[in-house]
């Protein structure tokens, strides 16, 4: 059952990421889906309504707020998820369901969907928003993630490198899409996620000089670049 989780974000330099990886190597495990180098590529297609409400909510810091996205890994269109991410009182709740390539293609093209195509609350809510709020795909967000996990407390520490934005929405399911960087060279995002408590030894490991918490939103920064 999905539950609200703490989620903290930080902007990191190359040097800081190397230091953090060295500290975490003996404390946490790589996610089982990571490649031999401990990395996998994430590509998401974000949706917004006719008023760009999600974008405005990010700018205004609206609480609560929600965003729909399609997500695939390493450019593999054989496994696609529809996700709904909700932010409320500083915590996040992620709900999701799996969809097939045919349904994904319809979502990418903005084709009106049938409510009963997938037996999922997330999917039915997406359909409702599509029909009532004219929900449409807006931007591709892609990055390379190094994911560490610690089972007790469901703790995840991830390094998201080379964050980039793509406007060729219709190519979302292709192996490669054209993108452009959205952060300054050498800047990346550290995310720390956990249920109730984070173990002291992990908390201590990520305490490095000049590491400051941020409200960074990949969706917002990539939309900002795509609108420019």
C-alpha positions in Angstrom: 0.0 0.0 0.0 1.4 3.4 -1.0 2.2 5.8 1.9 3.5 9.3 2.2 7.3 9.6 2.4 9.8 12.2 3.3 11.7 13.5 0.2 14.7 15.9 0.5 16.5 17.4 -2.5 20.0 19.0 -2.8 22.0 20.5 -5.6 25.4 18.9 -5.8 28.7 19.3 -7.7 30.7 16.5 -9.3 33.1 16.6 -6.4 30.4 16.4 -3.8 28.8 13.4 -5.6 32.1 11.5 -5.7 32.6 12.2 -1.9 29.0 11.0 -1.2 29.4 7.9 -3.3 32.6 6.9 -1.4 30.8 7.4 1.9 27.7 5.4 0.9 29.4 2.5 -0.9 29.8 0.4 2.3 26.5 1.6 4.0 23.9 1.0 1.3 23.2 -1.3 -1.6 22.6 -0.4 -5.3 19.1 -0.8 -6.4 18.6 -4.2 -8.0 17.7 -2.6 -11.4 20.9 -0.6 -11.7 23.4 -1.6 -14.3 27.0 -2.8 -13.7 28.1 0.8 -13.2 25.3 1.3 -10.6 23.3 3.6 -13.0 20.1 3.5 -15.0 18.5 6.0 -17.3 15.1 7.4 -16.4 12.8 9.1 -19.0 9.5 10.7 -18.0 6.8 12.4 -20.0 4.9 14.9 -17.9 1.3 16.0 -18.4 -0.4 19.3 -17.6 -3.9 20.7 -18.1 -5.1 23.5 -20.4 -4.2 26.1 -17.7 -0.8 24.7 -17.0 -1.9 24.2 -13.4 0.9 21.9 -12.5 3.5 24.4 -13.7 1.7 27.2 -11.8 1.4 25.1 -8.7 5.2 24.5 -8.7 5.9 28.2 -9.1 3.5 29.2 -6.3 4.4 26.3 -4.0 0.7 25.2 -3.8 0.0 22.5 -1.2 -1.2 19.9 -2.0 -0.3 19.5 -5.6 -0.2 16.6 -8.1 1.5 15.6 -11.4 0.9 12.8 -13.8 3.8 11.3 -15.8 4.7 8.3 -17.9 8.0 6.7 -17.1 10.3 4.1 -18.7 13.8 3.0 -18.0 16.9 2.7 -20.2 14.7 3.5 -23.2 12.9 0.2 -22.9 9.3 0.6 -24.0 8.4 -2.9 -22.9 7.9 -1.7 -19.3 6.0 1.6 -19.0 4.3 3.0 -15.9 1.7 5.7 -15.4 2.5 7.5 -12.2 0.7 10.1 -10.1 2.9 12.1 -7.7 1.3 14.1 -4.9 3.1 16.6 -2.7 1.5 17.5 0.6 2.8 19.1 3.8 6.4 18.4 2.8 5.8 14.7 2.0 5.2 12.8 -1.2 2.9 10.0 -2.2 3.5 8.1 -5.5 0.8 5.9 -7.0 1.3 4.0 -10.2 0.1 1.3 -12.6 1.6 -0.5 -15.6 0.4 0.2 -19.1 1.2 -1.3 -22.5 2.8 0.3 -25.5 -0.5 0.8 -27.4 -2.1 2.7 -24.5 1.1 4.7 -24.0 1.0 5.7 -27.7 -2.5 7.0 -27.3 -1.5 9.0 -24.2 1.4 10.5 -26.1 -0.8 11.5 -29.0 -3.5 12.8 -26.7 -6.2 10.4 -27.9 -9.3 10.3 -25.6 -9.0 7.1 -23.5 -11.6 4.6 -22.3 -12.1 4.6 -18.6 -12.2 0.8 -18.3 -9.1 0.0 -20.3 -7.0 -0.5 -17.1 -8.3 -1.5 -13.7 -6.5 1.1 -11.7 -7.5 4.2 -9.7 -4.5 6.1 -11.1 -5.5 5.4 -14.6 -9.2 6.3 -14.0 -8.1 9.6 -12.5 -5.9 10.3 -15.4 -8.9 9.6 -17.8 -11.1 11.9 -15.7 -8.5 14.7 -15.9 -8.0 14.1 -19.6 -11.7 14.6 -20.2 -12.4 17.4 -17.8 -9.1 19.3 -17.7 -7.8 18.6 -21.2 -4.7 16.9 -19.8 -1.9 16.9 -22.4 1.7 15.7 -22.6 4.0 18.7 -22.2 7.7 17.8 -21.8 10.2 14.9 -21.6 12.5 14.8 -18.6 15.5 12.5 -18.8 18.5 11.8 -16.5 20.9 9.2 -15.3 20.3 7.9 -11.8 22.6 6.2 -9.3 20.2 4.6 -6.8 21.2 3.4 -3.3 18.8 1.6 -1.1 18.6 0.6 2.6 15.8 -1.8 3.5 15.1 -0.7 7.1 12.9 2.4 6.8 12.7 2.0 3.0 15.5 4.5 2.5 16.6 5.6 -0.9 19.5 8.0 -1.7 19.7 8.8 -5.4 22.1 10.9 -7.5 20.4 12.3 -10.6 23.0 13.3 -13.2 22.9 15.0 -16.6 19.3 16.2 -16.2 17.9 17.2 -19.6 14.8 18.3 -21.3 13.2 17.1 -24.5 10.5 18.7 -26.7 10.0 15.8 -29.2 7.1 14.3 -27.2 6.0 12.1 -30.1 9.3 10.2 -29.8 8.9 9.4 -26.1 9.0 5.6 -26.6 12.0 5.6 -29.0 15.3 4.3 -27.8 16.9 7.7 -28.1 15.4 11.2 -28.1 16.9 14.6 -28.7 17.4 16.5 -25.4 19.4 19.4 -24.0 20.9 20.0 -20.6 19.0 22.2 -18.1 21.6 22.6 -15.4 25.0 24.3 -15.3 27.9 22.0 -16.2 28.9 19.9 -13.2 25.6 20.3 -11.3 23.4 17.4 -10.3 20.6 16.5 -7.9 20.8 14.4 -4.7 17.5 13.0 -3.4 17.0 11.4 0.0 13.7 9.5 0.5 12.5 7.6 3.5 9.3 6.6 5.4 9.5 7.7 9.0 13.1 7.9 10.1 16.5 7.9 8.4 19.2 5.9 10.2 21.8 8.1 11.9 24.7 6.6 10.0 23.1 7.4 6.7 22.2 10.9 7.8 25.7 11.5 9.0 27.2 10.2 5.8 25.3 12.8 3.7 26.3 15.8 5.9 29.0 17.5 3.8 30.1 21.1 3.6 27.9 23.5 1.6 25.2 20.9 0.9 21.9 22.8 1.1 18.4 21.6 0.8 16.3 22.9 -2.2 12.8 22.7 -3.6 14.2 21.8 -7.0 11.5 20.4 -9.5 12.7 18.6 -12.6 9.4 19.2 -14.2 9.5 23.0 -13.6 13.0 23.5 -14.8 12.5 21.4 -18.0 9.2 23.2 -18.8 11.0 26.5 -18.2 13.6 25.5 -20.8 11.1 24.2 -23.3 9.0 27.4 -23.1 12.1 29.5 -23.7 
